[in-house]
Amino acid sequence: MLPGQLVIWSDEALAVLNYRCMLHGIAAPDYWQTPPLILQTRLSRHAVPVREVARWLGLPVVHDIAADKIWDIWLAGGTDAIRACSASDALHTYVLFLRFQHIQAQISEADYHQAMRQIPAELL
């Protein structure tokens, strides 16, 4: 991993970030200089949702909204549910990134466990 490198689960997340930068006029030259680490493509050739991988690894998946339902939930005023689901996906991505770094020997087992202990238990 490169210093300042963005870690995301999928290409779809990257597209959303790109569009939001454009919408809000955010200048982020370092973002465009360093390619993101897209975990899904590094771990598999298949598109597997982050929540499925989290389930396979025994992580709790409390907030589970199907992608095709998000717009309807938004229109119904369910922004809190969408935010909670997005935060949960971000946390799962972080945990999977830590495990990915560990299996590549980029971080030690002790560093992995230390990072995991910093995550509040109620979030896992």
N, C-alpha and C positions, 0 to 999 in steps of 0.2 A: 504494500500500500504506500502511496506517495503522500507526503505531508499535505494536508488540506484537501485530500481526495474525498469526493462525495461517495458515500456508500448508499445504494438503493437496492430494492428487491428486483424491480422489473423496468423494462423500457417504458412502460406506460407511466410510471412515476416520473421518469425523466421528461417525458413530453409535458406532463402537468407543470413541472418546475419551469421548463422553458417558456411555456405560455404565460405563466404567472410573472416571470421576469419581464416579458414583453408587456403584459397588461399594466404592471406597476412601474415600468420604466427603470428597473433595477439594473445598474451596471455592475457586472461581476466578472472582470477580466480573468481572474484566476479560475473561475468556474469553467470558462471556455478553453483554458489552456491545458487543464488536466482532465483526462478522460475519467468518467465515473467508474467505480467498481460496481458492476451490476451482478449481484450475488446469484440470481436465478440462472443467468447464462453461464456463470462460472461453475455452478454445482450440477447443472443438468442441461440436457439438450431439449428438454420439454418444459412447457409453460405450466408450472405448478404454483398455485396461489400460496403466498407466504403463510396463510392460516393453516393450510393443509400440512405443510412442512412442520409448522409449530406443533400441530396435533401429533404428527408422527414421532416427534421428539419428546412428547409428553408435556408440552407447555400448555397452560390453560388458554382456551380461546373463548373469552367471555362475550366479546362483541363480534358478531358475525353477520355482516350485512352483505348480501349478494350484490355484485357490481351493478347488475341491471335494475336493482331496486333503489339505488342511491338517489336518482333524480326524483322519483315519487316521494321518497322520504323527505327530501329537501323541500319539495313543494308543499308538503304537509306540515312543514315547520319543525322537522326532526333534526335540526342542526346539531343538537347536543349528542344525539346517537351517532351521527356521522363523525363528529369530532372524536368521540370516544373510540369508535372503530378505527379511525385513522391513527390515533395515538397508540392503540393496541398493536396495529400493524407495524408502526415505527419501532415500538419496543421489541416486537418479535424479530424485526430485521436486525436490530442491534444485537440481540442475543445470538442470532444465527451468524452474524458477522464475527462475534467473539469466538464462537465454536469453529468457524471457518479459519480464523487466525490461529486458533489452537491446533487444529489438525494439520496446518501447514507449518507448525513450529515457529510461527511469527511471534507468538506470546507463549510464555511458560504456563504450565498447569497452575502454578501458584498465582500468576497474574490473571489468568482466566477466572479462577475462583474469587480473587479479590474484586475483580470487576463485577462479577455476578452478585457478590455480597453488597455492592453499592446500589443495587436495584432494590427498591422497597419491596418487601415480601408480598404486600397486597397487590402489587402490579403483576407479580408472577403467580 
